[in-house]
Amino acid sequence: MPLELLLSLAAAALSAVSGIIVESSPVKRLVRLILETVLAKYKPPAKTYGERLATLTASLAKASSEVDAVLQEMASVAREREKAVKALEDGLATLEKNEQELKDRIALLQNVPLPVAREFAKLVAPAERKSARRDYLLFVSGVVVTTVITIILKKAFGI
């Protein structure tokens, strides 16, 4: 007999014997136990309707509280913007009042004749020169006094 034929017959016999062994009850139970153990690791545990409902309710409550927080933040921002707009409106009203006062002053000054304005400038000019001379005198005296005090402190304390 050729070797190929002999190997084919041996394979068929081995296949038949392994089929009989696998079909036996103890082996089936063992295979089923192994498969159930392996699949149990990958299969999520089945939740009851009540558990699923409780999970969904908790998720809904969490989402609701997050929406409430966002709404409160939006209300806060709206209040801040309202305050800012109110402040801008108040500032604008003040500026409009100042503008009107300045327009009134300009209107009064436009009616003043030019010779009167020149005379007023002549009267103010000497006082401003005296004021400038006084400021220079005070500045120079301040420098002199500071220098004298510094020299005295260096001599007295050896600083």
Secondary structure, 3 states (H helix, E strand, C coil): CCHHHHHHHHHHHHHHHHHHHHHCHHHHHHHHHHHHHHHHHHCCCCCCHHHHHHHHHHHHHHHHHHHHHHHHHHHHHHHHHHHHHHHHHHHHHHHHHHHHHHHHHHHHHHCCCHHHHHHHHHHHHHHHHHHHHHHHHHHHHHHHHHHHHHHHHHHHHCC
